Amino acid sequence: MSVEESVSATPESAWFVSSYSSGAGGECVEVASRPGVTHVRDSKDKTGPVVSLTPVAWTEFVGFVARRIP
């Protein structure tokens, strides 16, 4: 399965807004997890680009972000 197929096969109901998103129109992201991949997109641009990460890359990304949030 390619990343493109995985993203298109991800139902809209699978996406959820980050708990760090304020809802005030700032930097908001949505995440959808599928077996073997986590997709991340801009919540204000649902048809825009999607970053797809392996489980290891997702864990590293979350750890990186967590260390930078005051």
NORBELWO-V519502 format. One record per backbone hydrogen bond with DSSP energy under -0.5 kcal/mol. CO is the residue of the C=O (numbers start at 0). NH is the residue of the N-H. E is the energy in kcal/mol with one decimal. If there is no record, write none. Layout:
# NORBELWO-V519502
CO | NH | E
CO | NH | E
This chain:
# NORBELWO-V519502
1 | 5 | -2.1
2 | 6 | -2.6
3 | 7 | -2.4
4 | 8 | -1.9
6 | 9 | -1.3
8 | 10 | -0.7
10 | 13 | -2.0
11 | 14 | -1.3
15 | 30 | -2.6
17 | 20 | -1.5
25 | 27 | -1.2
27 | 42 | -1.8
28 | 17 | -2.7
29 | 40 | -2.2
30 | 15 | -2.1
31 | 38 | -3.2
33 | 36 | -2.2
36 | 33 | -3.1
37 | 52 | -2.9
38 | 31 | -2.1
39 | 50 | -2.8
40 | 29 | -2.7
41 | 44 | -1.5
44 | 47 | -1.9
48 | 41 | -0.5
49 | 51 | -0.5
50 | 39 | -2.5
52 | 37 | -2.6
53 | 57 | -2.8
54 | 58 | -2.2
55 | 59 | -2.2
56 | 60 | -2.6
57 | 61 | -2.8
58 | 62 | -2.1
59 | 63 | -2.4
60 | 64 | -2.6
61 | 65 | -2.7
62 | 66 | -1.6
64 | 67 | -1.5
64 | 68 | -0.8
67 | 69 | -0.6
